[in-house]
Amino acid sequence: MSLKQHWENVFTTKQVNEVSWYQQTPQESINFITQLALPKNAAIIDIGGGDSFLVDHLLNMGYTNITVLDISQAAIDKVKNRLGKKATTVTWIVSNILDFKTTVQYDCWHDRAAFHFLTTPTEVESYLSIAQKNVKPAGKMIIGTFSDNGPEKCSGLPIKQYDEKLLSSTLQKWFTKIKCITTNHITPFKTVQNFLFCSFQKLSI
């Protein structure tokens, strides 16, 4: 099964609250975005957005330039159906992030739990090359990954764990750290997943 087939299967066979990453209110993501004090017309992209409720909250908070990218068409269709008419105000992209090509540059690049599925140096370097090209000068990046106290797999796939030092050093070629926290995510199954959330600013090179 290809990676795309894997995720299409996940999102077509499970309800929104039957996956471990389900959050009715993605509070850490909301907090980090709010702390950046972005204008409401800032270009924000959510990488691996899946059927996350982040876009719902951002729209309700008044943000007007939101893009959601996910490898799964089924995931994006779920969100579009949920949003109804509001979905027409969002840009939707179905793509593996490693294949993503655009001429758009973003003020804020948000990624909760997609980055940690990149388990080889080549994948990580490719992702960061794409990100730095598509984040504006002095633009911001928010990354949420499993911490070194978090799970070693998600949805049956291996992941890469990070601590603050490792994530900061991994991004240091193009991004400098603003802030990091660790937080526990309680899954719908009442298990605990420890996450590392960090914000970064793109370096002027």
URKARA-V394925 format. One record per run of one state. SS is the DSSP state (alpha for helix, beta for strand, coil for the rest). FROM is the first residue (numbers start at 1). TO is the last residue. If there is no record, write none. Layout:
BEGIN
ss:SS from:FROM to:TO
ss:SS from:FROM to:TO
END
This chain:
BEGIN
ss:coil from:1 to:2
ss:alpha from:3 to:13
ss:coil from:14 to:15
ss:alpha from:16 to:18
ss:coil from:19 to:26
ss:alpha from:27 to:35
ss:coil from:36 to:42
ss:beta from:43 to:47
ss:coil from:48 to:53
ss:alpha from:54 to:60
ss:coil from:61 to:64
ss:beta from:65 to:70
ss:coil from:71 to:72
ss:alpha from:73 to:89
ss:coil from:90 to:90
ss:beta from:91 to:94
ss:coil from:95 to:96
ss:alpha from:97 to:99
ss:coil from:100 to:105
ss:beta from:106 to:112
ss:coil from:113 to:114
ss:alpha from:115 to:117
ss:coil from:118 to:120
ss:alpha from:121 to:134
ss:beta from:135 to:147
ss:coil from:148 to:152
ss:beta from:153 to:154
ss:coil from:155 to:156
ss:beta from:157 to:158
ss:coil from:159 to:161
ss:beta from:162 to:162
ss:coil from:163 to:163
ss:alpha from:164 to:171
ss:coil from:172 to:174
ss:beta from:175 to:186
ss:coil from:187 to:191
ss:beta from:192 to:202
ss:coil from:203 to:205
END
